[in-house]
Amino acid sequence: MPEKLTEPPPETTPPASVEEHPSGFQVKPQAPASPAEPATQRAHVFELEGVGVSYGTKPAVRDVNFGINEREITALIGPSGCGKSTLIRCLNRMNDLIPSARVSGSILYHGQNLYGSDIDPVQVRKRIGMVFQKPNPFPKSIYDNIAFGPRVLGMKGNMDEIVENALQRGALWDEVKDRLKTNAFGMSGGQQQRLCIARTLAIEPDVILMDEPCSALDPISTGRIEDLMLELRERYAIVIVTHNMQQAARVSQRTAFFTVELDEDEKNRTGRVVEFDETEKVFTNPSDPRTEAYVTGKVG
């Protein structure tokens, strides 16, 4: 039976206090970010080395090498079909659900091989939450949407408090506190997306993955989601896929730019990372002319 993911061995310096996550993992909480804290002092949540994904015999993305820091927002940008969504799904093993998908290379999560034979992918997904492109609330009440995960995990505590806390952190409580028993489908699109974020927060994840979370939303709702992301990154590592260059520039601290390469027959498209750096540098002084052409709108 697969073992559960554990925290890395203690370092020589005294470790942070360790909490028991409802999934059974040992979780070392990410301390609140300090504005003066250099990014170089933040620990890696993920380390990707030579990561590639193929569907059957066709490679979708290859040679991905970079680290994702705790308490930062990392944006993945690039044209359609360059492998951004494929890669983000590797980070909580959702590609396991696609029979033809094959992941190569190394993905370390807190120093552990995320694809090790002793790792249970179901437990991984309890630690690494995901918010999808289109809001996907359950056909239940607002309350039951939030309470679903904690109930499945058998989380201890007052469920009313758990629900309220998640909705507070999801910037939704004031809007829905008087109609918690109404069906979630009656909410606006932006509210539904924030509900999905709050539903993820209710199970106390370590990382939040967001695959184009604002692509179906109006500018006002998008602004609220972006404000929420900036608040959440004080406690969580966030990885976001976005086609919105302005959004990546506004919310992220680091950005990876992907491009598409064609094979010799110009039939198969493969995504590759062109540049990964601090967001300000990627957008104002990129190292690769392909990055500059994309972020300035000359191509793409």
C-alpha positions in Angstrom: 0.0 0.0 0.0 1.5 3.4 -0.9 3.0 5.3 1.9 2.0 8.9 2.7 4.2 11.8 1.8 6.3 13.0 4.7 8.2 16.1 5.4 12.0 16.1 4.6 14.5 15.2 7.3 15.1 18.0 9.9 17.8 20.5 9.0 20.7 21.5 11.2 18.8 24.6 12.3 15.7 24.1 14.5 12.7 23.2 12.3 9.4 25.0 12.3 6.7 23.4 14.3 5.0 20.5 12.5 1.3 20.1 12.2 -0.7 17.0 11.3 -2.6 17.5 8.1 -6.0 15.8 7.9 -4.8 13.8 5.0 -2.2 12.2 7.3 0.9 14.1 6.1 3.2 15.9 8.3 3.0 19.6 7.3 5.6 22.2 8.2 3.6 25.5 7.9 4.9 28.2 5.6 5.7 31.2 7.9 4.1 34.5 6.9 6.1 36.4 4.3 8.1 39.4 5.3 8.3 42.3 2.7 12.0 42.6 3.5 12.7 38.9 3.2 15.0 38.2 0.1 13.4 35.6 -2.2 16.7 33.7 -2.2 16.1 32.8 1.4 12.8 31.2 0.7 12.7 27.4 0.5 11.7 25.6 -2.7 8.4 23.8 -2.5 9.0 22.2 -5.9 12.2 21.5 -7.8 11.8 20.5 -11.5 14.7 18.8 -13.2 14.4 17.7 -16.9 10.7 17.3 -16.6 8.8 16.2 -19.7 5.3 15.0 -20.5 4.2 13.0 -23.5 0.8 11.6 -24.5 1.4 8.3 -26.1 4.4 8.8 -28.5 3.9 12.5 -28.8 5.9 14.8 -26.5 3.8 17.7 -25.1 6.5 19.5 -23.1 10.1 18.7 -22.3 13.3 19.8 -20.5 11.6 21.9 -17.8 14.1 23.0 -15.1 13.2 25.5 -12.4 12.3 25.7 -8.7 9.1 27.1 -7.2 9.4 29.0 -3.9 7.2 29.0 -0.9 5.0 32.1 -0.3 5.4 33.3 -3.9 3.2 33.4 -7.0 4.8 31.7 -10.0 3.2 32.5 -13.4 3.4 30.2 -16.4 2.9 32.2 -19.6 3.2 31.4 -23.3 1.1 30.7 -26.4 -1.7 28.1 -26.6 -0.4 24.5 -26.9 3.0 25.1 -25.2 2.4 22.8 -22.3 1.6 25.2 -19.5 -1.5 23.4 -18.3 0.1 20.0 -18.9 3.0 21.0 -16.6 0.8 22.4 -13.8 -1.2 19.2 -13.8 2.1 17.3 -13.1 2.5 19.2 -9.8 -0.4 17.4 -8.2 -0.3 14.2 -10.3 -3.5 14.9 -12.2 -1.9 13.7 -15.4 -2.1 10.2 -13.7 -5.8 10.3 -14.6 -4.9 10.3 -18.3 -3.9 6.8 -19.4 -1.7 7.9 -22.2 0.2 10.5 -20.2 3.8 9.8 -19.2 5.9 12.0 -17.0 9.7 11.9 -17.2 12.4 13.7 -15.3 12.3 14.6 -11.6 9.8 16.6 -9.6 10.8 17.0 -6.0 8.2 18.3 -3.5 9.9 19.4 -0.3 12.8 17.3 -1.4 10.8 14.1 -2.0 10.2 12.5 -5.3 6.6 13.3 -6.1 6.4 10.4 -8.5 8.1 7.8 -6.2 6.6 4.3 -6.1 5.8 4.8 -2.4 3.8 8.0 -2.9 0.0 7.9 -3.0 -1.3 10.4 -5.6 -4.6 10.8 -3.9 -2.8 12.0 -0.8 -0.8 14.4 -3.0 -3.9 16.0 -4.2 -5.1 16.6 -0.7 -1.9 18.7 -0.1 -1.8 20.4 -3.4 -5.1 22.0 -4.3 -6.2 23.1 -7.8 -8.6 25.7 -9.1 -9.6 25.2 -12.7 -10.3 27.5 -15.7 -14.1 27.4 -15.3 -15.7 27.5 -11.9 -16.9 24.0 -10.9 -19.0 24.2 -7.8 -20.7 21.0 -6.6 -24.5 20.9 -7.1 -24.9 21.5 -3.4 -25.4 24.5 -1.1 -22.7 27.0 -0.5 -22.1 25.6 2.9 -21.9 22.0 1.8 -19.5 22.9 -1.0 -17.0 24.2 1.6 -17.7 21.4 4.1 -17.4 18.6 1.6 -13.6 18.3 1.8 -13.2 18.6 5.6 -16.0 16.0 6.0 -14.3 13.5 3.6 -11.0 14.0 5.4 -12.6 13.7 8.8 -11.2 17.1 9.9 -11.8 17.8 13.6 -13.3 21.0 14.9 -16.6 23.0 14.6 -17.7 22.7 10.9 -19.5 26.1 11.1 -16.2 27.7 12.0 -14.3 25.8 9.3 -16.7 26.9 6.7 -16.7 30.5 7.9 -13.0 30.6 8.1 -12.6 29.3 4.5 -15.1 31.8 3.1 -13.4 34.6 5.0 -10.0 33.7 3.4 -11.8 33.3 0.1 -13.0 36.9 0.4 -16.6 35.7 0.1 -18.1 35.5 3.6 -19.7 39.0 3.6 -21.4 38.3 0.4 -22.9 34.9 1.2 -23.2 34.6 5.0 -26.9 35.1 4.9 -27.6 32.5 2.2 -25.2 29.6 3.0 -28.0 27.0 2.5 -28.8 28.2 -1.0 -27.5 26.3 -4.1 -24.0 27.4 -5.3 -25.2 27.5 -8.9 -27.2 30.7 -8.0 -23.9 32.6 -7.5 -22.3 34.8 -10.1 -19.3 33.4 -12.1 -16.8 35.4 -10.0 -18.4 34.3 -6.8 -18.4 30.7 -7.9 -14.7 30.9 -8.7 -14.0 32.4 -5.2 -16.1 29.6 -3.8 -13.9 27.0 -5.5 -10.8 28.8 -4.0 -12.4 28.8 -0.6 -13.3 25.1 -1.0 -9.6 24.4 -1.7 -8.6 26.5 1.4 -10.9 24.6 3.7 -8.7 21.5 3.6 -5.6 23.5 4.5 -3.4 22.8 1.5 0.3 23.6 1.2 0.2 24.7 -2.4 -2.6 26.2 -4.7 -2.5 25.6 -8.4 -4.6 27.8 -10.7 -5.1 27.0 -14.3 -6.4 30.2 -16.0 -8.7 31.0 -13.1 -9.9 34.3 -14.5 -10.3 33.5 -18.2 -14.1 33.2 -18.0 -14.6 36.2 -15.6 -15.3 39.9 -16.1 -12.7 42.6 -15.2 -14.3 43.3 -11.8 -14.3 39.7 -10.8 -10.8 39.2 -12.2 -9.6 42.1 -10.0 -11.1 40.4 -6.9 -9.5 37.1 -7.7 -6.1 38.9 -8.2 -6.5 40.7 -4.9 -7.3 37.4 -3.2 -4.2 35.7 -4.8 -2.0 38.5 -3.4 -3.4 37.9 0.1 -3.1 34.2 -0.1 0.5 34.2 -1.2 1.4 35.4 2.4 0.7 31.8 3.4 0.8 29.6 0.3 2.9 28.9 -2.7 0.7 29.6 -5.8 1.3 28.5 -9.4 -0.9 30.2 -12.0 -1.3 29.5 -15.7 -2.4 32.7 -17.5 -2.6 34.1 -21.0 -3.0 37.6 -19.6 0.3 39.3 -19.6 -0.9 42.2 -17.4 -2.2 39.7 -14.8 1.1 37.8 -14.7 3.0 41.2 -14.3 0.6 42.3 -11.5 0.4 39.3 -9.3 3.5 37.1 -9.8 7.0 37.2 -8.3 8.5 34.8 -10.8 7.5 33.9 -14.4 8.3 31.1 -16.7 7.8 31.7 -20.4 7.1 28.7 -22.6 7.2 28.5 -26.4 6.3 25.9 -29.0 8.9 24.1 -31.1 8.0 22.1 -34.2 9.8 18.9 -35.2 11.5 18.5 -38.6 8.3 17.5 -40.3 6.5 20.5 -38.7 3.8 18.1 -37.5 4.4 17.7 -33.8 4.4 20.6 -31.4 6.5 20.5 -28.2 6.5 23.1 -25.4 9.8 24.2 -23.9 10.7 26.8 -21.3 12.6 29.8 -22.9 13.2 31.8 -19.8 12.5 31.6 -16.0 13.3 34.6 -13.8 11.9 37.2 -11.6 8.8 38.7 -13.1 10.1 42.2 -13.3 13.1 41.1 -15.3 11.1 38.9 -17.6 8.8 41.8 -18.5 11.3 44.7 -18.5 14.7 43.2 -19.4 14.3 39.6 -20.7 17.4 37.6 -21.5 15.9 36.0 -24.7 14.6 37.9 -27.7 11.7 35.4 -28.0 10.6 36.4 -24.5 10.7 40.1 -25.4 8.7 39.5 -28.6 6.0 37.7 -26.7 5.6 40.0 -23.7 5.6 43.1 -25.9 2.9 41.6 -28.2 5.1 41.4 -31.3 4.3 37.6 -31.5 1.6 35.4 -30.0 
